[in-house]
Amino acid sequence: MPIYEYLCGACAHEFEAFLRKPTDGVSCPACQSANLERVLSRPRVHSEARKGRSMRAAKQRDKSQAQEAAYTQRQYELNHDD
């Protein structure tokens, strides 16, 4: 199903809706108004620079998670000396 974006005329809330047709019954999730305007979707552009930043962030996250897991394991071993 396509994603349609709407702007509520009553409360100015922007939201997305998964609908078969843009005319299917939809109302604002914030105020329940049916006074909606369909807006153009903003393009999502992916670039090599963005991909590089995402990969660096993922590697940093993986590294910190591994360090935290090693620390937790070490603390467990120290506290449960059988």
N, C-alpha and C positions, 0 to 999 in steps of 0.2 A: 504494500500500500504506500502511496506517496505521502510525503510530509508536507503539510500546508502550514504557513505561518500567518497568524492573525494579530491584529491590534484591536483591542476593545475600545469602542467609542465612549463607553460609560466611565471606565476607570483607567484607561490608557495602559492596561496590562498587555504585554506582548507574550504570545505563547505559540507552541507548535501543536498540531493535531494530526494524527494518522487517520486518514479518511480515504474511502474509495473515490469519492467525488468531492470537490470543494463545496458543493451545495448540500451535502449531508448535514443533518441536524447537529450543529455544534454551538456551544455557548461558552462564555468566558469562565474559566475555572476559578477566578478570583471573586467575581460578583454575579455570575450566572446570567449575565446579559447576553442577548442575541444580537446586539448592535455591534457587529464586527466588520472590520475591513481587512481583506486579504492583502498581505504585504509581500513584496518581492523578497525571496530568500537571498541572504548574503552568500556569495561564493566562498568556499573553503579552499584556499590555495595551499598546496604543500610544496615546500621548496627543499633543496638539499641542505640549506643552512638550518631550517627548522628540524629536519630529520637528524642532522648532526647534534643539535642541542638536545633533542629527545633521547638520542642514544647515549650521550654523555650523562644526562640526568638518570637514565635507567642504570647505567654502569655504577654511578655513585650510589644510587639506592640499593643495588645488589650488594655492593661492597659494605655499606653500613649495616644491611640486614645480616650479612655473613658475620661481621664483627659482633653484632648483638647476639646472634645465635651461639657463637663461640664463647662469649662472656657468660651467657646464661648456662651453657653446658658446664663451663668451668666452675661457676658458683654452685651448681647442683652437685658436682663431684666433690667439691670441698665440704659441702654441708651434709653429704650422705656417704661418708667414709665407712664402708662396710668391711 
